[in-house]
């Protein structure tokens, strides 16, 4: 991503003109390397999911987004189809992401059908192999989503995302709705599948403990902009930006004897990404504090 912006118009007044804009993503640049897990963290509403939707072409953007050798934007139908094969999303709510009227076997095989890959027999065999790969059985291929637990449904969504062997998988809060023990099993599954297939993964979350568990590199996002990016050890071991430090301080400590040090609280109004139409938003400048560790300074 290079200088990516996503803004949403807000209309008002008698003439229903655009009066304000939501600056959901404002000048974001980042790289996700092949085979790595890149995590994007921040509070709700900071623009994490908007970036995910921009990457797969679900929301219009300005700036450059490239997946492999494909540029996201004004594409032909054929190019969009190739992009969807190279990039897959695992959504937060697996029940909402699955069709209750289709068997899970048909849903796992559906991407193959859409892209014209193989015949009915080979697609069925591929679905069965993916079911086993994510820890389910082939005997469950003809079951419906309501017959599975939440963790199993998320595994089905992972299997469906792997059907076309994509270059990039976007996991958008994919474990936040699961119990902690189920979270651990799904994270282990994602990690092993990433290593096996060499897939890059964009992992979006606000749970810092989960991010520390799975990430290779981490970017911290606030009000539509990146404020800090670095390796997992750099971000968790030596956070530099004030917002990153506040995120770390908000992580619960699983020890009743632990004494949390006092941290400075924010004062004044809560920042708002909504600005009048035509307003120019100040951009952060990134400064390198260590090799690969970049921190925002006010622009």
Beta strands, then each sheet from edge to edge (+ up, - down):
strand 1: 2-12
strand 2: 17-28
strand 3: 37-41
strand 4: 62-64
strand 5: 66-67
strand 6: 70-71
strand 7: 87-90
strand 8: 168-172
strand 9: 200-205
strand 10: 217-222
strand 11: 225-231
strand 12: 274-276
strand 13: 284-290
strand 14: 293-298
sheet 1: 4+ 1- 2+ 12-
sheet 2: 7+ 8+ 9+ 3+ 10+ 11- 14+ 13-
sheet 3: 5+ 6-
end
